[in-house]
Amino acid sequence: MTTTLTEVGSSPPKSPEHRPSRLAALLGRQPLGIVLAAPYAVFLAAVFAYPLGLAVWMSFHDYFFTAPGVQVERPFVGLDNYKAVLSDPAVRESFLNVVEFLVINVPLTVVLSLLLATALNGAIRGRAFIRLAYYIPYVTASVALVAVWLFLFSQNGMVNQVLGPLAPDPSWLVNEALAMPVIAIFVTWKQLGFFVLLYLAALQNVPKELYESAATDGASRFRQLWHVTVPGVRPATTLVVILATITGANLFTEPYLLTNGGGPNGASASPVLVMYQRGIQQGNPDTAAAIGVLLVIGVLLISLVNRKLLERD
């Protein structure tokens, strides 16, 4: 007695006319989604992927700017550009500066934005106005905000006038020890509204029953924050840390405007600012590209470590 395929629950093989083509398998069940996503994919490739690939290529060659249409030899130099970058004291100092910036900016951003979001998530008077007030600096042009901070922290600024004899000498933005911390606080204040919105969105997913249970058990506001809110918004915290790290690594406008290009004596210079100085002002795009590649690698490593630490149970 023979047993057919259908008797054991197996479907017969599809005929060739019913087999999906390679194009259909590539496009998937919803080809329209590929069509809608294609413009953004092209945008990412043109704005991010291609410049990054070109920067990597430049960092391994003796690259220099020429007039449009002029063809010149750009020989392969291996790791020479990286050796020149790593042996440059100004470049090493810029990386240390951005580490100092991140150590101040990232924890301050996470703590302040979470506390403010928790407060604004409650029923307080004027909540909409306060949310808008915190978000306005984020969408305001940096040049306008820098003018305000120069007015506050200059030698004869309002902060020094209030402090009187307690004011630092040299003043804040011309003090090698204080320039980068002031910039870190400025960036924290400017971007706080955006991260507050991220936490506000995350707080909507924390069940209110958990707070009610904690309050019934006699937990204080601090214990509710630590044991309910912080674990409940952990994915948002991971996102905030990664975004703040990427933003801090790309620091350029603030030291360029606040300290007149990374002063005093390079104490506030960032790697991106040094890239601009080496590549544009001094005409060495190959070494500038090497700085950029090292910066990308550093940011990726820091982001991966942060993600592992924050998402572990």
C-alpha positions as CSV (number, residue, x, y, z in Angstrom):
1,M,0.0,0.0,0.0
2,T,1.5,3.3,-1.1
3,T,1.4,6.4,1.0
4,T,1.0,9.7,-0.8
5,L,2.5,13.0,0.2
6,T,-0.9,14.4,1.0
7,E,-1.7,11.6,3.3
8,V,1.2,12.4,5.7
9,G,0.4,16.1,5.8
10,S,2.9,17.3,3.3
11,S,1.9,19.6,0.5
12,P,2.9,18.6,-3.1
13,P,5.8,20.6,-4.7
14,K,4.8,23.8,-6.3
15,S,4.7,23.9,-10.1
16,P,7.2,26.2,-11.8
17,E,4.5,28.7,-12.6
18,H,3.6,29.1,-8.9
19,R,7.2,29.6,-7.7
20,P,8.1,33.2,-6.8
21,S,10.6,34.8,-9.1
22,R,13.9,36.1,-7.8
23,L,12.7,39.7,-8.2
24,A,9.6,39.0,-6.1
25,A,11.7,37.3,-3.4
26,L,14.0,40.3,-3.3
27,L,11.2,42.8,-3.1
28,G,9.2,40.8,-0.5
29,R,5.5,40.7,0.1
30,Q,5.1,44.5,0.0
31,P,7.1,46.0,-2.9
32,L,5.5,49.4,-2.3
33,G,7.5,49.6,0.9
34,I,10.8,49.3,-1.0
35,V,9.6,52.0,-3.3
36,L,8.7,54.4,-0.5
37,A,11.9,53.7,1.4
38,A,14.2,54.0,-1.7
39,P,14.5,57.9,-1.6
40,Y,15.6,57.9,2.0
41,A,18.0,55.1,1.3
42,V,19.5,57.1,-1.6
43,F,19.7,60.1,0.7
44,L,21.6,58.1,3.4
45,A,24.0,56.7,0.8
46,A,24.7,60.1,-0.7
47,V,25.0,62.1,2.5
48,F,26.5,59.6,4.9
49,A,27.8,56.4,3.3
50,Y,29.6,58.0,0.4
51,P,31.4,60.7,2.4
52,L,32.4,58.2,5.1
53,G,33.8,55.9,2.4
54,L,35.6,58.8,0.8
55,A,37.1,59.9,4.1
56,V,38.4,56.4,4.8
57,W,40.0,56.3,1.3
58,M,41.5,59.8,1.8
59,S,43.0,58.8,5.1
60,F,45.2,56.2,3.4
61,H,46.4,58.4,0.5
62,D,48.4,61.6,0.1
63,Y,45.3,63.7,-0.7
64,F,45.2,67.4,-1.4
65,F,42.8,69.8,-3.0
66,T,43.2,70.8,-6.6
67,A,41.3,73.0,-9.1
68,P,38.2,71.4,-10.5
69,G,38.9,69.0,-13.4
70,V,42.6,68.7,-12.6
71,Q,43.8,65.1,-12.4
72,V,46.8,64.5,-10.1
73,E,48.4,61.4,-8.6
74,R,47.3,60.7,-5.0
75,P,49.6,57.9,-3.9
76,F,48.8,55.3,-1.2
77,V,50.7,56.1,2.0
78,G,49.3,53.4,4.3
79,L,49.1,54.5,7.9
80,D,51.3,57.5,7.6
81,N,48.4,59.9,8.1
82,Y,47.3,58.1,11.2
83,K,50.9,58.2,12.6
84,A,51.0,61.9,11.9
85,V,47.7,62.4,13.7
86,L,48.5,60.3,16.7
87,S,51.8,62.0,17.2
88,D,50.3,65.5,17.0
89,P,49.9,67.0,20.5
90,A,47.0,69.2,19.4
91,V,45.0,66.2,18.1
92,R,45.6,64.2,21.3
93,E,44.5,67.1,23.4
94,S,41.4,67.6,21.4
95,F,40.4,63.9,22.0
96,L,41.0,64.4,25.7
97,N,38.9,67.6,25.6
98,V,36.0,65.8,24.1
99,V,36.3,63.0,26.7
100,E,36.1,65.7,29.4
101,F,33.1,67.2,27.6
102,L,31.3,63.8,27.5
103,V,32.0,63.0,31.1
104,I,30.3,66.2,32.1
105,N,27.6,66.5,29.5
106,V,26.2,62.9,29.2
107,P,25.5,62.2,32.9
108,L,24.2,65.7,33.4
109,T,21.9,65.4,30.3
110,V,20.5,62.0,31.5
111,V,19.9,63.1,35.1
112,L,18.4,66.5,34.4
113,S,16.2,65.4,31.5
114,L,14.8,62.5,33.4
115,L,14.1,64.6,36.5
116,L,12.4,67.3,34.5
117,A,10.4,64.8,32.4
118,T,9.2,63.1,35.6
119,A,8.1,66.5,37.0
120,L,6.5,67.6,33.8
121,N,4.7,64.3,33.5
122,G,2.7,65.1,36.6
123,A,-0.3,67.4,37.0
124,I,1.3,70.7,37.5
125,R,0.1,74.2,36.6
126,G,1.4,75.6,33.4
127,R,2.8,72.3,32.2
128,A,2.4,73.1,28.5
129,F,4.2,76.4,28.9
130,I,7.1,74.9,30.8
131,R,7.5,72.1,28.2
132,L,7.7,74.7,25.5
133,A,10.1,76.9,27.5
134,Y,12.6,74.0,27.8
135,Y,12.3,73.1,24.1
136,I,12.8,76.6,22.7
137,P,16.6,76.7,23.2
138,Y,16.9,73.4,21.2
139,V,15.3,75.0,18.1
140,T,17.0,78.4,18.5
141,A,20.0,79.2,16.4
142,S,23.3,78.5,18.2
143,V,24.7,81.9,17.2
144,A,21.9,83.7,19.1
145,L,22.4,81.5,22.2
146,V,26.1,82.0,22.1
147,A,25.7,85.7,22.2
148,V,23.7,85.4,25.4
149,W,26.3,83.2,27.0
150,L,29.1,85.5,26.0
151,F,27.1,88.3,27.7
152,L,26.8,86.2,30.8
153,F,30.3,84.6,31.1
154,S,32.6,87.3,29.6
155,Q,35.2,89.1,31.8
156,N,32.7,91.9,32.6
157,G,29.6,89.7,32.2
158,M,26.6,89.4,34.5
159,V,27.9,86.2,36.2
160,N,31.1,87.8,37.2
161,Q,29.4,90.9,38.4
162,V,27.1,88.8,40.6
163,L,30.0,86.8,42.0
164,G,32.2,89.8,42.6
165,P,35.5,88.8,44.3
166,L,34.5,85.1,43.9
167,A,34.7,85.4,40.1
168,P,37.5,83.2,38.5
169,D,40.6,84.9,37.2
170,P,41.1,84.4,34.2
171,S,37.4,84.5,33.4
172,W,35.3,81.5,32.5
173,L,35.8,81.2,28.7
174,V,39.5,82.2,28.8
175,N,40.3,79.9,31.6
176,E,42.0,76.6,30.5
177,A,40.4,74.7,33.4
178,L,36.9,76.1,33.0
179,A,36.4,76.7,29.3
180,M,35.3,73.1,28.4
181,P,33.1,72.6,31.5
182,V,31.3,75.9,30.6
183,I,30.8,74.6,27.1
184,A,29.5,71.3,28.4
185,I,26.9,73.0,30.6
186,F,25.9,75.3,27.7
187,V,25.3,72.3,25.4
188,T,23.4,70.5,28.1
189,W,21.1,73.5,28.6
190,K,20.6,74.0,24.9
191,Q,19.7,70.4,24.1
192,L,17.8,69.5,27.3
193,G,14.3,70.1,25.8
194,F,14.8,67.4,23.1
195,F,15.8,64.8,25.6
196,V,13.0,65.8,28.0
197,L,10.6,65.0,25.2
198,L,12.1,61.6,24.7
199,Y,11.7,60.8,28.3
200,L,8.2,62.2,28.4
201,A,7.3,59.8,25.6
202,A,8.9,56.9,27.4
203,L,7.1,57.7,30.7
204,Q,3.7,57.1,28.9
205,N,4.6,53.4,28.7
206,V,5.3,53.0,32.5
207,P,2.1,51.6,34.0
208,K,0.6,53.9,36.7
209,E,-0.4,50.8,38.7
210,L,3.3,50.3,39.5
211,Y,3.4,53.8,41.2
212,E,0.2,53.0,43.0
213,S,1.6,49.7,44.3
214,A,4.8,51.3,45.4
215,A,3.0,54.1,47.2
216,T,0.8,51.6,48.9
217,D,3.9,49.8,50.1
218,G,5.1,53.0,51.6
219,A,7.8,53.9,49.0
220,S,9.0,57.5,49.0
221,R,9.1,59.6,45.8
222,F,12.8,58.9,45.5
223,R,12.3,55.1,45.8
224,Q,9.5,55.3,43.2
225,L,11.8,57.1,40.9
226,W,14.7,54.7,41.4
227,H,12.8,51.4,41.4
228,V,9.9,52.2,39.0
229,T,10.7,55.1,36.7
230,V,14.4,54.4,36.0
231,P,13.9,50.7,35.0
232,G,10.7,51.6,33.1
233,V,12.5,54.1,30.8
234,R,15.7,52.1,30.4
235,P,15.4,51.9,26.6
236,A,15.0,55.7,26.4
237,T,18.0,56.1,28.6
238,T,20.1,54.0,26.2
239,L,18.9,56.2,23.3
240,V,19.6,59.4,25.2
241,V,23.1,58.3,26.2
242,I,23.9,57.2,22.6
243,L,22.5,60.4,21.1
244,A,24.3,62.7,23.6
245,T,27.5,60.8,22.9
246,I,27.2,61.3,19.2
247,T,26.3,64.9,19.5
248,G,29.2,65.6,21.9
249,A,31.7,63.9,19.6
250,N,30.6,66.2,16.8
251,L,31.1,69.3,18.9
252,F,32.2,72.2,16.7
253,T,30.0,75.3,16.8
254,E,30.1,76.0,20.5
255,P,34.0,76.0,21.0
256,Y,34.4,77.8,17.6
257,L,32.1,80.7,18.7
258,L,32.4,80.7,22.5
259,T,36.2,80.4,22.8
260,N,37.3,81.9,19.4
261,G,38.3,78.6,17.8
262,G,39.2,76.3,20.7
263,G,41.0,78.6,23.1
264,P,42.7,79.2,25.4
265,N,45.7,77.3,24.1
266,G,43.5,74.6,22.6
267,A,41.9,73.8,26.0
268,S,38.4,73.7,24.4
269,A,39.3,72.4,20.9
270,S,37.3,69.4,19.8
271,P,38.4,66.8,17.2
272,V,35.9,68.1,14.7
273,L,37.3,71.6,15.1
274,V,40.8,70.4,14.6
275,M,39.6,68.5,11.5
276,Y,38.3,71.9,10.2
277,Q,41.6,73.6,11.0
278,R,43.7,70.9,9.4
279,G,41.5,70.2,6.4
280,I,40.2,73.6,5.4
281,Q,42.4,76.2,6.9
282,Q,45.7,74.4,6.5
283,G,44.9,72.4,3.4
284,N,45.6,68.9,4.7
285,P,42.4,66.9,4.1
286,D,44.1,63.6,4.4
287,T,45.1,64.0,8.0
288,A,41.7,65.6,8.7
289,A,40.1,62.4,7.3
290,A,42.3,60.3,9.5
291,I,41.1,62.3,12.6
292,G,37.5,61.7,11.4
293,V,37.9,58.0,11.0
294,L,39.4,57.7,14.5
295,L,36.6,59.7,15.9
296,V,34.0,57.5,14.2
297,I,35.7,54.4,15.6
298,G,35.8,55.9,19.1
299,V,32.1,56.9,19.1
300,L,31.1,53.4,17.9
301,L,33.1,51.7,20.7
302,I,31.7,54.1,23.3
303,S,28.1,53.6,22.1
304,L,28.5,49.8,22.1
305,V,29.9,49.8,25.6
306,N,27.1,52.1,26.8
307,R,24.5,49.9,25.2
308,K,25.8,46.7,26.8
309,L,26.0,48.4,30.2
310,L,22.6,50.0,30.1
311,E,20.6,47.1,28.6
312,R,22.0,44.3,30.7
313,D,19.6,42.9,33.3
